[in-house]
Amino acid sequence: MGAIKDSVVDGGGSSLQRYQDAIIGSRSKLFLLRYELTQLLTRGCPGALGLLLRQKLVAPLLGDCGRGLAMGSGVVLRHPKRIVLGDGVVLDDNCCLDANSDQEVGIRIGSRSMFGHTTRVCSKLGTVSIGSNCGFGAGITVHSSVGGSVTIGDNCLVAGNCYLGGGQYHTERTDIPIVEQGHISGQHLTIGDNCWIGAGAVVINGVRLGRDVIVAAGAVVTRDVPDFAIVGGVPAKVLRVREPERAEATHAAV
């Protein structure tokens, strides 16, 4: 919906060209052929053979890809040239990376980060940057919107069914439908290093979470959160703030 919907539904060109604009991110016939053959040969292939084929055939489609990529079956990659992956990234079955962005790199994922079954990372005319050594559960959505960004630091844990980011629409006018009023552009979500976000939590665009923040399961975060805070509730409120020195000592002991 919004700008992307308009470009696909009302954009110029043939149906094939609009498919290329929406899914592939290039009108090159050669790249279209490579993309389609790779999907045909690898997407539904199970087991070790599928893993090996995807390592060899998918990586060259990406903007950049480190060593040791592990992809399950059914993974969807849209606008692959705008996706950059570090070493040892793991994408479980049926994940989706959709880098439909107006930037050279729409999605950047650091080394040794893992994404559970059906998790979606989307940069809809924005950008998503995820650090190294992060763990994402199943059924998560990470979504940037028009002119905005989602930035997640290193060593973050995100439990299943969370929603991070998302687009917000203008709603000022009552004489036209909300869908025709357009997105609020330029919203940015920042999540610091070492955060832990509990199952089913929502963190909306325009919010900044400091480092080492804990978000309780089911919380809806609508405001900035300071370093080392624990937040919960709807809307989320600070329940307490952990002692930084104690937390650092615990990390050192572990």
C-alpha positions as CSV (number, residue, x, y, z in Angstrom):
1,M,0.0,0.0,0.0
2,G,1.0,3.6,-0.3
3,A,4.0,4.5,-2.5
4,I,5.0,0.9,-3.3
5,K,1.4,-0.1,-4.1
6,D,1.1,2.9,-6.4
7,S,4.4,2.0,-8.2
8,V,3.3,-1.6,-8.8
9,V,-0.4,-1.1,-9.6
10,D,-0.1,2.2,-11.5
11,G,3.5,2.1,-12.7
12,G,4.5,2.1,-16.3
13,G,5.6,-0.9,-18.3
14,S,4.4,-4.4,-18.9
15,S,3.2,-6.9,-16.3
16,L,6.6,-8.6,-16.4
17,Q,8.4,-5.3,-15.9
18,R,6.2,-4.4,-12.9
19,Y,6.9,-7.9,-11.5
20,Q,10.6,-7.1,-11.9
21,D,10.2,-3.7,-10.1
22,A,8.2,-5.3,-7.2
23,I,10.1,-8.5,-6.7
24,I,13.5,-8.5,-8.3
25,G,14.5,-4.8,-8.2
26,S,16.0,-4.8,-11.7
27,R,14.6,-4.8,-15.2
28,S,17.7,-6.7,-16.5
29,K,16.5,-9.8,-18.5
30,L,19.7,-11.6,-17.6
31,F,19.3,-11.0,-13.9
32,L,15.6,-12.0,-14.2
33,L,16.7,-15.3,-15.7
34,R,19.3,-16.0,-13.0
35,Y,16.8,-15.1,-10.2
36,E,14.0,-17.4,-11.6
37,L,16.4,-20.3,-12.2
38,T,17.8,-20.0,-8.7
39,Q,14.3,-20.0,-7.2
40,L,13.3,-23.0,-9.3
41,L,16.3,-25.0,-8.4
42,T,16.7,-24.1,-4.7
43,R,13.6,-22.7,-3.0
44,G,11.8,-26.0,-2.4
45,C,14.7,-28.3,-2.2
46,P,14.9,-29.9,1.2
47,G,17.8,-31.3,3.3
48,A,21.5,-31.1,2.9
49,L,21.3,-30.9,-0.9
50,G,19.0,-27.8,-0.7
51,L,21.3,-26.2,1.8
52,L,24.4,-26.7,-0.4
53,L,22.6,-25.5,-3.6
54,R,21.4,-22.3,-1.8
55,Q,24.9,-21.6,-0.5
56,K,26.3,-21.8,-4.0
57,L,23.5,-20.2,-6.1
58,V,21.8,-17.7,-3.9
59,A,24.9,-15.8,-2.6
60,P,25.9,-14.5,-6.0
61,L,22.4,-12.8,-6.3
62,L,23.0,-10.7,-3.2
63,G,24.7,-7.3,-2.9
64,D,27.3,-9.0,-0.7
65,C,27.4,-12.2,1.3
66,G,29.9,-13.5,3.8
67,R,30.9,-17.1,4.2
68,G,28.8,-19.9,5.6
69,L,25.3,-18.7,4.7
70,A,22.7,-21.3,5.8
71,M,19.2,-21.0,4.3
72,G,16.2,-23.3,4.8
73,S,13.7,-24.1,2.2
74,G,11.1,-21.7,1.1
75,V,13.1,-18.5,1.9
76,V,12.0,-15.5,-0.1
77,L,14.5,-12.9,-1.2
78,R,13.1,-9.8,-2.9
79,H,15.4,-7.1,-4.4
80,P,18.4,-9.3,-3.6
81,K,21.0,-6.9,-4.9
82,R,20.1,-4.6,-2.0
83,I,20.7,-7.3,0.6
84,V,24.1,-7.6,2.4
85,L,24.8,-10.5,4.8
86,G,27.8,-11.1,7.0
87,D,29.4,-14.4,7.8
88,G,27.4,-17.3,9.1
89,V,23.9,-15.8,8.8
90,V,21.2,-18.4,9.3
91,L,17.7,-18.1,7.7
92,D,15.2,-20.8,8.8
93,D,12.5,-22.1,6.5
94,N,10.1,-19.6,4.9
95,C,11.8,-16.5,6.1
96,C,11.5,-13.4,3.9
97,L,14.0,-10.6,3.3
98,D,12.3,-7.9,1.2
99,A,14.8,-5.0,0.4
100,N,12.4,-2.9,-1.7
101,S,14.3,0.3,-0.8
102,D,15.4,3.5,-2.6
103,Q,18.8,3.1,-1.0
104,E,21.7,1.1,-2.4
105,V,21.5,-1.3,0.6
106,G,18.0,-1.9,1.9
107,I,18.8,-4.7,4.4
108,R,22.2,-5.3,6.1
109,I,22.6,-8.2,8.6
110,G,25.8,-8.7,10.6
111,S,27.7,-12.0,11.1
112,R,26.3,-15.0,13.1
113,S,22.8,-13.6,13.3
114,M,20.0,-16.2,13.1
115,F,16.3,-15.8,12.1
116,G,13.6,-18.3,13.0
117,H,10.9,-19.8,10.9
118,T,8.7,-17.4,8.9
119,T,10.4,-14.3,10.2
120,R,10.2,-11.3,7.9
121,V,12.6,-8.4,7.4
122,C,11.3,-5.6,5.1
123,S,12.7,-2.3,4.1
124,K,9.8,-0.7,2.3
125,L,11.5,2.4,0.8
126,G,13.6,2.6,4.0
127,T,16.5,0.7,5.5
128,V,17.0,-2.1,8.0
129,S,20.4,-2.7,9.7
130,I,20.8,-5.6,12.2
131,G,24.0,-6.2,14.1
132,S,26.1,-9.3,14.7
133,N,25.3,-12.2,16.9
134,C,21.6,-11.5,17.1
135,G,18.9,-14.2,17.6
136,F,15.4,-13.8,16.2
137,G,12.7,-16.3,17.0
138,A,9.9,-17.4,14.7
139,G,7.1,-15.3,13.2
140,I,8.8,-11.9,13.8
141,T,8.3,-8.8,11.6
142,V,11.0,-6.1,11.3
143,H,9.7,-3.4,9.1
144,S,11.0,0.1,8.1
145,S,8.9,2.5,6.1
146,V,9.2,5.4,3.7
147,G,12.4,7.4,4.3
148,G,12.9,5.7,7.7
149,S,15.1,3.1,9.2
150,V,15.3,0.3,11.7
151,T,18.7,-0.1,13.4
152,I,19.3,-3.0,15.8
153,G,22.6,-3.4,17.6
154,D,24.8,-6.4,18.3
155,N,23.9,-9.3,20.6
156,C,20.2,-8.7,20.7
157,L,17.6,-11.4,21.4
158,V,14.1,-11.0,20.0
159,A,11.5,-13.7,20.9
160,G,8.8,-15.0,18.6
161,N,5.9,-13.1,17.2
162,C,7.3,-9.6,17.9
163,Y,6.7,-6.6,15.6
164,L,9.4,-4.0,15.3
165,G,8.9,-0.8,13.4
166,G,6.1,-0.6,10.8
167,G,4.6,2.3,8.9
168,Q,2.3,5.0,10.2
169,Y,-0.2,6.9,8.0
170,H,-1.3,10.5,8.1
171,T,-4.8,10.7,9.5
172,E,-5.4,14.4,9.7
173,R,-8.0,14.6,6.9
174,T,-11.5,13.1,7.2
175,D,-12.6,13.8,3.6
176,I,-10.4,11.1,2.0
177,P,-9.5,7.5,3.0
178,I,-6.4,7.0,5.2
179,V,-4.8,4.9,2.6
180,E,-4.8,7.9,0.2
181,Q,-3.2,10.2,2.8
182,G,0.2,8.6,2.6
183,H,2.8,7.4,5.1
184,I,4.5,9.5,7.7
185,S,8.0,9.5,6.3
186,G,11.4,9.7,8.0
187,Q,10.6,7.7,11.1
188,H,13.5,5.8,12.8
189,L,13.6,3.0,15.3
190,T,16.8,2.3,17.1
191,I,17.5,-0.6,19.4
192,G,20.8,-0.6,21.2
193,D,23.3,-3.5,21.8
194,N,22.5,-6.4,24.1
195,C,18.7,-5.9,24.3
196,W,16.2,-8.7,25.0
197,I,12.7,-8.3,23.6
198,G,10.1,-10.8,25.0
199,A,7.5,-12.8,23.0
200,G,4.8,-10.9,21.2
201,A,6.1,-7.4,22.0
202,V,5.6,-4.4,19.7
203,V,8.1,-1.6,19.3
204,I,6.8,1.1,17.1
205,N,8.7,3.4,14.7
206,G,10.1,6.6,16.1
207,V,11.3,5.0,19.3
208,R,14.9,4.6,20.7
209,L,15.8,1.7,23.0
210,G,19.1,2.2,24.8
211,R,21.6,-0.6,25.4
212,D,20.8,-3.7,27.6
213,V,17.1,-3.0,27.6
214,I,14.6,-5.7,28.5
215,V,11.1,-5.6,27.1
216,A,8.6,-7.8,28.8
217,A,6.4,-10.2,26.7
218,G,3.4,-8.6,25.2
219,A,4.5,-5.0,25.9
220,V,3.8,-2.2,23.4
221,V,6.7,0.3,23.4
222,T,5.7,3.8,22.3
223,R,8.3,5.9,23.9
224,D,12.1,6.0,24.3
225,V,13.6,3.7,26.8
226,P,16.9,4.4,28.8
227,D,19.9,2.1,29.1
228,F,19.5,-1.0,31.3
229,A,15.7,-0.4,31.8
230,I,13.1,-3.1,32.1
231,V,9.8,-2.1,30.6
232,G,6.4,-3.8,30.4
233,G,2.7,-3.2,29.9
234,V,0.5,-1.5,27.3
235,P,1.7,1.1,26.7
236,A,5.1,0.1,28.2
237,K,6.4,1.8,31.3
238,V,9.7,1.5,33.1
239,L,9.4,-1.1,35.8
240,R,12.9,-0.7,37.1
241,V,16.4,0.0,35.9
242,R,19.2,-2.5,36.4
243,E,22.4,-1.4,38.0
244,P,24.9,-1.0,35.1
245,E,28.0,-2.0,37.2
246,R,26.2,-5.2,38.4
247,A,25.1,-6.1,34.9
248,E,28.7,-5.6,33.6
249,A,30.1,-7.7,36.4
250,T,27.6,-10.5,35.6
251,H,28.6,-10.4,31.9
252,A,32.2,-10.6,32.9
253,A,31.7,-13.5,35.2
254,V,29.8,-15.4,32.5
